[in-house]
Amino acid sequence: MTLITADGVAIEAACEPREAAAGGPSGDVPAIVVAHGFTGSLDRPAVRRVARTLTRHAAVVTFSFRGHGRSGGRSTVGDREVLDLAAVVRWARSLGHRTVATVGFSMGGSVVLRHAALYRPQVDVPGLAPSAGAPDGAEGTAAGGTSGAHTDAVVAVSAPARWYYRGTPAMRRVHWAITRPVGRLVSRYGLRTRIHDRDWDPVPMPPVEAVRLIAPTPLLIVHGDRDPYFPLDHPRSLATAAGGTARLWIEPGLGHAENAVDDALLHRIGAWITG
């Protein structure tokens, strides 16, 4: 399926049904929307494995963020991607799933956190991301009823707590790819990722502020103690900012994002979502 975001970007998306072996009535099957990390896409092997594993627990919707895979536009590295996720969540609900959870990895983790803060039940409406001209948070405060873009549970895996972090060699390489013309060229042709060449204006709400606005929506923060991109002060900062409303899993031996999670951890996440 090709979806169109509120700002007119075409997003590729796909839905896989819950495995029949998962059992239970077919009435209200929950859906899990998987938000991949930077340079990912719905057809990357790691994303496909995540989706296949999570179908044991729910229907799974995968998609490619703008600038990734066969989606249109250019990546804003976590800013306007909130609009992509909102369009995908609405589509999942249009398929008949009354319960929709979001699971994001790395950049996708920051997006699911901001999405949950900006699109809340009963007050969310289609709107513009902050850098598109609306005040930060405008999506979640306008009147007009529920648009269906909100999530019912949030899982952020390997997510950053704050922007512009350069404290690890891995993140310094990411910033080189994002900010330098030659880095964007390498990303486009080597990593199939088209990156916007303009800075954020204004700077979007950082994840550590977004988590304060998510409750009462259930929130799970998952992070590895061997993450080469973001050290443990990131997940701990997120959990602290959530004010005790979030679950925090620090996973021994886990590296970074969808390439590092194993099936056992994915099953634990799926079980947490579906109860």
Buried (B, 14 or more C-beta within 10 A) or exposed (E): EEBEBBBEBBBBBBBBBBBEEBEEEEEEBBBBBBBBBBBBBBBBEBBBBBBBBBBBBBBBBBBBBBBBBEBBBBBBBBBBBBBBBBBBBBBBBEBEBEBBBBBBBBBBBBBBBBBBBBBBBEBBBBBBBBBBEBEBBBBBEBEEEBBBBBBBBBBBBBBBBBBEBEEBEEBEEBBBBBEEEEBBEBBBEEBBBBBBEEEBEEEBBBBBBBBBBBBEBBBBBBBBEEBEBBBEEBBBBBBBBBEEBBEBBBBEEBBBBBBBBEEEBBBBBBEBBBE
